[in-house]
Amino acid sequence: MLGKKSDGGQKSEREQRADAVICFLSLLIAALLTGMITWRIDQGAEAKLQEHLAGEVLRFHVLANSDSEEDQTLKLKVRDAVLDTMEAALPKGLDVEATKEWARTHTDGIRAAAERTIRENGYDYPVSAAVTTSYFPDKTYGDVTFPAGNYTALRVEIGEAKGQNWWCVLYPNLCFLDAVNAVVPEEGKQKLEQVLTEEEYRQVTAGGKFEIRFKLPELLGSL
């Protein structure tokens, strides 16, 4: 009769299948619970990383007037003009807070450099420059990834500022040395490494993002 044990105390095929299903469901529930716990831990760790990182960097954000090819080209020229101005005028050896304060007190000169570049290229867009706190989504720059969150940034807006933006990190200097090959300055990465823990630095460099994988095919194959 179905459902009864065969001679010798062995389970019937039906009972064995039921046990296999129960085993699978137990493994699945355990995997899901483990994944949820790991996800919550990873989310908390990433939030802590972002908060720490935000206190150690000054980002640079340039927003184009629009997504037209001309406005995007102008955006890059304004970027270069501002970076050149800051490289020439920014005192060497400042820490992150001193760099933020210098940028706050020199926004007029930064804006003037941007305006001059805009006029030299035949446009009359207004431009604004300010050090402000802005929300950034996850951003990868070269081989460095910054988690989403609020960061202090020198923000330059051209015209209506509705075009694609460009960003880098002014402190420590992670602005591209080689824009074609997306190479960031090694000195800037070394400074970043100094202010982060070994684990935090691993997370922001290439391949360091949190990942959660459920290997259900492997679980199914084991039954």
Phi, psi and omega in degrees: 000140179298143176093348179261154179287144177282171179303144180091004177078008179282149181283150177289166179300321180297318179292322179296320178295321179296318178297322180295320179295316179298318179298316180298314180297322179296316178295320180296314179298317179298319180295318179295316179296317178298318179296318179296317179296315179298319180297317180294321178295316181295320178298318179294320179294320180292321177297319178295319177299314181299318180297317179294314182297321182298330179279352185247000184227159169235116182270161181235126189228121178241124180250126181284160177298318180205185179265010177295154181301321181294316181291326178291323176295319178297321178305316182291327177291321176295317176306311182297321181295318180293316180297320178296318180297316182289323179298324181282328189256334185289123179300147180280153173081009179285148172275183187295319182292320178293325178294318177298316181295320178299315181297320180298322185271000180235023180294331178297315179293322178295315179296320180297321178296319178293316180298319180298317179295320179297315180293320180297338179260013172085018180244161178235027180299140170289159179219143177236151178219130181203151171265118187216167175264124183229152175274132176241136170287178174307132181226131174250130184227108187065238178251024179240131178243128178256127180292155180298147178156186181271133180224150171283133184215145166279113188249120178247120181248127181255125178057234181279352177053043181252005181265176178301145184260167174230143180215157168206190179243121180282324177222126347293156188296107176241017178288139187309133166275325182231096185294330182294316183258007177055052180259122178266152182299132181294326180298319179295320178295324179294319177295320178297319180297328182290330184263356178247158173287166179301320180291318179298317180295321178298323182291327183271347177269170188307133177082007185261010183284152179292139176222140176235122182236132174255119185264066182296321177303324179291323177296316180297320183290342182274352183268000000 
